[in-house]
Amino acid sequence: MKYRLAIFDLDGTILDTLEDLTDAVNFALKECGYPKRSIAEIRSFVGNGIRKLIERALPEGTAETEISRVHEIFAHYYKEHCNLKTHPYNGVPQMLQELRMAGVKTAVLSNKADFAVQPLVAQYFPNLFDLALGERAGIPRKPAPDAVLEILERLDTDKADAVYIGDSDVDIMTAQNAGISCISVDWGFRSRQQLLAAGAMKIASTPSELVEMLQ
């Protein structure tokens, strides 16, 4: 394999979480008296963490205190309902198994809250990742490189031997900021055209194609 470590984004890259995210956002919006958002709108809002997702789902100019109130309701609901409709993308578990058998280390780095990342990875990808990190207090979220550098250190891997794999402009910027290679996937929350516009250099359309790019 070309790389010793493959770091994956979660939402839109290895897990299709869009329906559960949409349901949780709309539950919180309804509880607070705001109109619901469509699944297409939620798709366009994700990528920069839960707080930014809620901010984008609310009317422009909503007060910070109100954003916090909706965010708290969302977080409580999503923690209990984050895996009702969520599922891995076709071929992803098999792709991860193939990488593991080839001796490639694997990790997850997501802007999703760590309280959701840990159970989702454990449920859908048991024993397929060496490390999984979500958004944590005190650690800048992507596209800041901090968590990528933490993963490199904890898994004892040089930058030249690592690649970041994701489905959004945030993931492309994260790889650039960390100084590692990047491969984008277009089966998630952003189209190939959006990825190209964001500066994607390599784009995989299937997990098997991704494996070929990693070799």
Secondary structure, 3 states (H helix, E strand, C coil): CCCCEEEECCECCCEECHHHHHHHHHHHHHHCCCCCCCHHHHHHHCCCCHHHHHHHHCCCCCCHHHHHHHHHHHHHHHHHHCCCCCEECCCHHHHHHHHHHCCCEEEEEEEEEHHHHHHHHHHHCCCCCCEEEEECCCCCCCCCCHHHHHHHHHCCCCHHHEEEEECCHHHHHHHHHHCCEEEEECCCCCCHHHHHHCCCCCEECCHHHHHHHHC
